[in-house]
Amino acid sequence: MTADELAAIEEVVERAVVRARRGSLSPDEAAGWLGVSPATVRRLLAAGRLPFVELGTGERPLRRIAISALERFVDPQAVAS
């Protein structure tokens, strides 16, 4: 892995940590958290199996997935926080 690739990964992780502290992740960040592809997360969102909120009212609003929703998806027996 090159230094540039490592720096890019560190930047993505840092952004994910900041969002996680706020309680939500983007679909791409959620994919990394779940260990699946972004396409898999998009399919889960479209199928209604993973709840999300949309921020903004434009043509492409931002989707955010609550950390608690990811935890419940991974372990449906988990208590909602």
C-alpha positions as MATLAB code, in Angstrom:
seq = 'MTADELAAIEEVVERAVVRARRGSLSPDEAAGWLGVSPATVRRLLAAGRLPFVELGTGERPLRRIAISALERFVDPQAVAS';
ca = [
       0.000    0.000    0.000;
       1.341    3.398   -0.929;
       1.528    6.383    1.397;
      -1.187    8.127   -0.638;
      -3.512    5.134   -0.363;
      -2.914    4.930    3.367;
      -3.595    8.668    3.763;
      -6.854    8.310    1.811;
      -7.967    5.430    4.038;
      -7.069    7.375    7.170;
      -9.153   10.326    5.928;
     -12.183    8.107    5.315;
     -11.817    6.544    8.757;
     -11.485    9.951   10.404;
     -14.664   11.192    8.709;
     -16.468    8.022    9.779;
     -15.359    8.508   13.379;
     -16.617   12.095   13.378;
     -19.992   11.011   11.999;
     -20.161    8.062   14.369;
     -19.735   10.442   17.275;
     -22.774   12.267   15.943;
     -24.613    8.956   15.692;
     -24.924    8.382   11.947;
     -22.968    7.273    8.908;
     -23.242    7.680    5.151;
     -24.114    4.536    3.170;
     -20.459    4.113    2.125;
     -19.296    4.477    5.734;
     -22.000    2.048    6.853;
     -20.727   -0.440    4.272;
     -17.269   -0.265    5.815;
     -18.743   -0.603    9.302;
     -20.726   -3.688    8.244;
     -17.907   -5.152    6.142;
     -19.998   -5.257    2.968;
     -19.948   -3.369   -0.318;
     -21.654    0.009   -0.766;
     -23.910   -1.668   -3.350;
     -25.101   -4.107   -0.683;
     -25.980   -1.236    1.644;
     -27.866    0.523   -1.164;
     -29.864   -2.672   -1.784;
     -30.660   -2.960    1.939;
     -31.830    0.657    1.987;
     -33.980    0.206   -1.138;
     -35.536   -2.970    0.288;
     -36.379   -1.224    3.563;
     -34.235   -3.616    5.585;
     -32.020   -0.829    6.888;
     -33.680    2.398    8.055;
     -32.225    5.771    7.107;
     -33.007    9.455    7.079;
     -32.618   11.822    4.163;
     -31.053   15.218    4.736;
     -31.843   17.959    2.284;
     -34.598   18.425   -0.215;
     -32.665   18.555   -3.467;
     -32.601   16.063   -6.278;
     -30.132   13.872   -4.360;
     -30.647   14.261   -0.611;
     -27.964   12.831    1.641;
     -28.807    9.543    3.299;
     -27.663    8.892    6.851;
     -27.956    5.638    8.767;
     -28.059    5.659   12.551;
     -25.372    3.642   14.314;
     -28.127    2.135   16.462;
     -29.885    0.911   13.286;
     -26.667   -0.767   12.135;
     -26.245   -2.403   15.537;
     -29.843   -3.709   15.422;
     -29.290   -4.972   11.861;
     -26.213   -6.920   12.938;
     -27.841   -8.163   16.161;
     -31.654   -7.970   16.036;
     -31.785   -8.961   19.722;
     -29.797   -5.854   20.709;
     -31.638   -3.369   22.878;
     -32.338   -0.063   21.139;
     -30.419    2.786   22.688;
];
